[in-house]
Amino acid sequence: MTAVTDQDHGQDQDQDRNRTEGPHGRMPLDGPRSIPGPAGRWDDGLIARRAVAAPEEPGPETAPDDDVRRRVEAYVPSDTPLRPRLDALRELVGLSRARLDRTTLAEAGRVLDEAATRQRLSSRHTVVAIAGASGSGKSTLFNALAGAQISDAGLRRPTTAAPLACSWTDGAAGLLDRLAIPGRLRRRPQQAGTEADEALQGLVLVDLPDHDSAATGHREQVDRVLALVDAVIWVVDPEKYADAALHERYLRPLAGHAEVTFVVLNQVDRLPGDAADQVLDDLRRLLDDDGMALGEHGEPGATVLSLSALTGEGVGELRELLGRFVQERTAAARRLSADVDVAAAKLRHVYVAEGRPGLGEQAREEFAERLGEAVGAAAAGQAAEREWRRNAGRACGTPWLRLWRWYESTRRPGSLDRAAALPAPPEEQLTARQCVEQAVRTVADAAADGLPGPWAQAVREAAVHGADGLPEALDELAERAAGGGRVGAAAGDTGAEPVAAADGADGGAPMATGVAGGPAAAQGGRTGGKPPRPAWWPAAVLAQASMTLLQIFGGLWLLGQIVGVLEPGLLTPALVMLTGVIGGPLVEWSCAAAARGPARRYGQEAERRLREAAAACGRARVLDPVAAELVRYREVRERYVAVTEFSTTVR
């Protein structure tokens, strides 16, 4: 077989073309055969030639060539779900750029670019590629559908070296430019004016090189064009229909494009008897194994049929199917929708979580509890309780006992004031920091549990970044909780346990164990304030003062009798003095018993305030950034659901 040259084919087109397009539709044969350009020349955009035409005055039924070109090339807006899916995919990519690498988003970006390009081009045309292996007869089928000897077909392999296009109507120049098919390889079919030819108006048929060609450039051209066309006709023959290269490299990966796929078993004229039906059934089985849905019984899917391009058997049926397919004008949208499905499937592992990730209330409470332990809230509460009771003892205790305690404290080498100036042991500092780090790791792991890899990493990074200055912030919190006064420590009551003094009379939270630099109480002196006092406290102080006065009065009375100033009589002054001696400790013991409840409540309140303050600090620095990352993930997950049009396992 010989190829038709550009010049001969151009002459055939002038003879066979029976329709052309104007601004108001197609014109019959007796109408204008061309649309005059600015210089009396025209270019149909399909064949690399120019024909001289007599200039015509535009009438009421004609329009300038530029207007016609815009009408032909403009993509008609569609109300199909494709547009919102593309918008959702565009938003998804935009929200994910800061969390996912370019390689992961490359396919989605390519789909968006190709969709934008295709939507700017003609929606009146459907680009269908004919692909197949060497010797499958795809070029023969291409010529049979075009009704002319356009593509070379012969025994030499490979026969087709470059994509060849045939367009049934004008206005497909932009589409063919997108496929990088030069003008010298653009043809027009021979039309007989039948209903089948009428139905094919808008079809752009592309004959591809062999996908199994030994020439690497041929395979690259096949892959490039297949990624851009609206539909594809796969031509297989009885010998290679089960070729692994075809199924594994093309049909299986393109199983999601079944609605824009035709699979044609060619050369059935070589099969005797019912062998063609057997081979066709086996071909359907292989396609089913590939995951490609078959459009049988009115269901959407790939179209599978058998024919002989050489004898013409079944070619008419294929032309009718192509005609209906082209007239629907939905192939481009279906192809783009399938591309979106493929891109979404590749992104599923980075958007769909397993389970229900998030930051639960239990994880928040455990985090706050760990921070409370790190900041020493329990020890601070106990210190506040002891300080309350100690103040009660100072106010209600006997002066002689208080004087003795003061004397003992001055004689003790490790007095309270001296111990307050000592830094915390290094092991205590290390333990406090480790407690904070452990709390951060635990809450980050709980929040990231079940998240896809990139988002789990983002959550952990947010938690670690927020925890950089958390120990220092907790120390500053403890200093502010002290109210700015001089802080002391009651280490003598609890051995080596670092404690904190209570706040001043305003009832604020006590100073707590430091995280970065040891006990926070060691950073100051002794608190200048005292815990709030109960209503009975003045009466107790007055009673203790009365007992002290009775002791002094009784003692002076006895002394006066001894020196002879007063009249002898030991019983009365002795009873007065004994009353003061016994009553003082009794008042002190009663006050201590009465102070246990208020002291305990004061210590619990001090512990609660410090825990809440530490939890608020951790929430601002760690939990809020983690929650922000989770909100961002929920946003992209919702966009992903809009793209895929099905519900994921994440709620």
Secondary structure, 3 states (H helix, E strand, C coil): CCCCCHHHHHHHHHHHCCCEEECCEEECCCCCCCCCCCCCEECCCCCCCCEECCCCCCCCCCCCHHHHHHHHHCCCCCCCCHHHHHHHHHHHHHHHCCCCCHHHHHHHHHHHHHHHHHHHCCCCCEEEEEEECCCCCHHHHHHHHHCCCCCCCCCCCCCCCCCEEEECCCCCHHHHHHCCCCHHHEECCCCCCCHHHHHCCCEEEEECCCCCCCCHHHHHHHHHHHCCCCEEEEEECCCCCCCHHHHHHHHCCCHHHHHHEEEEECCHHHCCCCHHHHHHHHHHHHHHHCCCCECCCCCCCEEEEECCCCCCCCHHHHHHHHHHHHHHCCHHHHHHHHHHHHHHHHHHHHHCCCCCCCCCHHHHHHHHHHHHHHHCHHHHHHHHHHHHHHHHHHHHCCHHHHHHHHHHHHHCCCCHHHHHCCCCCHHHHHHHHHHHHHHHHHHHHHHHCCCCHHHHHHHHHHHHHHCCCHHHHHHHHHHHHCCCCCCCCCHHHHCCCCCCCCCCCCCCCCCCCCCCCCCHHHHCCCCCCCCCCCCCHHHHHHHHHHHHHHHHHHHHHHHHHHHCCCCCCCHHHHHHHHHHHHHHHHHHHHHHHHHHHHHHHHHHHHHHHHHHHHHHHHHHHHHHHHHHHHHHHHHHHHHHHHHHCCCCCCC
